[in-house]
Amino acid sequence: MTDFPLHDETTAPEESKPMLAESKKQNGMIPGLHATMAEAPGLLASYRFVHDQFVNSSFSKDELTVVWQTVNVEHACHYCVPAHTGIAKAMKVSDEISDALRNQTALPNAHLEALRSFTLSVVRDRGNVDDAAVQAFIDAGFTKRQVLEVVLGVAQKVMSNYTNHLAQTPVDQPFQKFEWHKAA
């Protein structure tokens, strides 16, 4: 297995140092994902940008969580599922939503279930989603803008999930209590 370093503000490439300092300021720590991505400054910068764009999309906090965790669970990301469980708690997303996403059980309403279903179609079909699935998503109350914002959320999660798979990023201490393994 290739060993990837967990950088801090002293060991990171020069271009990554200010981003890690900002990460530490915002989070009270340098998340392992950011510490790992710092090896490739362009990846860390891109991830941070895409994350900010998705957080500022038209989705509510519950909807953001549905997209994030749907992709995390589908990709079986050992790091992101626990991290986004903690993030959802901080965002005051209900445990009912988080538990349903983690356990792949029914969400509390049809609107969120339509979002999960569409997100899975985007991931599983690599964007080649058939017209009926797109129309079902729109019929569930979503917009064409949100069709494309799901792509934005998936792009963010591909960067983090794939990085964590390759680097085996250790789960940060605050999120270890939310440890998760995909059900068989």
C-alpha positions in Angstrom: 0.0 0.0 0.0 1.2 3.5 -0.8 1.7 5.6 2.3 0.2 9.2 1.9 1.4 11.8 4.3 -1.0 13.8 6.5 0.4 17.3 6.1 0.2 20.2 8.5 1.1 23.8 8.0 4.8 23.0 8.3 5.1 19.9 6.1 2.7 20.7 3.3 3.9 22.0 -0.1 4.1 25.8 0.0 0.9 26.2 -2.0 -1.1 24.2 0.5 0.1 25.8 3.7 -2.3 28.8 3.7 -5.2 26.5 2.8 -4.4 24.2 5.8 -4.0 27.2 8.1 -7.5 28.3 7.0 -8.9 24.8 7.4 -7.5 24.7 11.0 -9.0 28.1 11.7 -12.5 27.1 10.3 -12.6 23.6 11.9 -10.4 23.9 15.0 -8.2 21.2 13.4 -6.9 20.1 10.0 -9.3 17.4 8.8 -7.5 14.3 7.6 -9.0 14.8 4.2 -7.5 18.2 3.8 -4.2 17.0 5.3 -4.1 14.3 2.7 -5.2 16.4 -0.2 -2.5 19.0 0.6 0.0 16.7 -1.1 -1.6 18.0 -4.4 -2.4 21.7 -3.8 -4.6 21.9 -6.9 -6.8 19.0 -5.6 -7.2 20.7 -2.2 -7.9 24.1 -3.7 -10.4 22.6 -6.2 -12.1 20.5 -3.5 -12.5 23.6 -1.2 -14.0 25.6 -4.1 -16.4 22.9 -5.2 -17.5 22.3 -1.6 -18.2 26.0 -1.2 -20.2 26.1 -4.4 -22.3 23.1 -3.4 -22.9 24.5 0.1 -24.2 27.7 -1.5 -26.4 25.8 -4.1 -30.2 25.9 -4.0 -30.4 22.8 -1.8 -31.5 22.9 1.9 -29.3 21.5 4.6 -31.3 18.2 4.5 -31.0 18.0 0.7 -27.2 18.7 0.8 -26.9 15.9 3.3 -28.9 13.5 1.1 -26.6 14.2 -1.9 -23.4 13.9 0.2 -24.3 10.8 2.1 -25.9 9.1 -0.9 -22.7 9.3 -2.8 -20.6 8.5 0.3 -22.5 5.4 1.0 -22.6 4.3 -2.7 -18.8 4.7 -2.8 -18.4 3.0 0.6 -16.3 5.8 1.9 -15.0 4.8 5.3 -14.0 8.5 6.1 -16.8 10.6 4.6 -19.8 8.7 6.0 -18.7 9.3 9.6 -17.5 12.8 8.8 -20.8 13.8 7.2 -22.8 12.2 10.0 -21.0 14.6 12.4 -21.5 17.5 9.9 -25.2 16.7 9.6 -25.5 16.8 13.4 -23.8 20.2 13.4 -26.2 21.4 10.7 -29.1 20.1 12.8 -30.2 17.5 10.2 -32.4 15.0 11.9 -31.0 11.7 13.0 -33.9 10.0 11.1 -32.4 11.4 7.8 -28.8 10.5 8.7 -29.7 7.0 9.9 -31.8 6.3 6.8 -28.9 7.4 4.6 -26.3 5.4 6.5 -28.5 2.3 6.6 -29.9 2.6 3.1 -33.4 2.6 4.5 -36.4 4.7 3.5 -36.1 8.5 4.0 -38.9 10.3 5.9 -40.5 11.8 2.9 -40.9 11.2 -0.9 -39.1 14.5 -1.8 -35.9 13.4 -0.1 -36.3 9.9 -1.5 -36.6 11.3 -5.0 -33.3 13.2 -4.5 -31.5 10.1 -3.2 -32.9 8.1 -6.2 -31.8 10.7 -8.7 -28.4 11.1 -7.1 -27.9 7.3 -7.3 -28.9 7.4 -11.0 -26.3 10.1 -11.7 -23.6 8.1 -9.9 -24.4 4.6 -11.1 -25.1 5.7 -14.7 -22.1 8.0 -14.8 -24.3 10.9 -15.8 -26.1 9.0 -18.5 -29.4 9.3 -16.7 -32.5 8.5 -18.8 -35.1 11.1 -19.5 -37.7 9.3 -17.3 -35.4 9.6 -14.3 -34.8 13.3 -14.9 -38.5 13.9 -15.4 -39.3 12.0 -12.2 -36.9 14.2 -10.3 -38.5 17.3 -11.7 -42.0 16.0 -11.0 -40.9 15.5 -7.4 -40.5 19.3 -7.1 -36.9 19.8 -8.2 -35.6 22.1 -10.9 -33.3 21.8 -13.9 -30.8 23.9 -11.9 -30.9 21.2 -9.2 -30.4 18.5 -11.8 -27.0 20.1 -12.5 -26.4 20.9 -8.8 -26.5 17.2 -8.1 -23.7 16.9 -10.6 -21.8 19.5 -8.6 -22.3 17.5 -5.4 -21.3 14.3 -7.0 -18.1 16.0 -8.3 -17.2 17.1 -4.8 -17.7 13.6 -3.4 -15.7 11.9 -6.1 -12.7 14.1 -5.2 -13.0 13.2 -1.5 -14.2 9.6 -1.7 -11.5 8.6 -4.2 -8.8 10.4 -2.2 -9.8 8.6 0.9 -9.9 5.2 -0.8 -6.4 5.7 -2.3 -4.9 7.2 0.9 -6.8 5.2 3.5 -7.3 8.5 5.3 -7.8 7.9 9.0 -11.2 9.1 10.4 -10.8 12.2 12.5 -11.2 11.7 16.2 -14.4 13.8 16.5 -16.1 11.5 13.9 -14.8 8.1 15.1 -17.9 7.6 17.1 -19.9 7.6 13.9 -17.8 4.8 12.4 -19.5 3.1 9.5 -19.2 0.0 7.3 -21.3 -0.6 4.2 -23.8 -3.4 4.7 -23.3 -6.5 2.6 
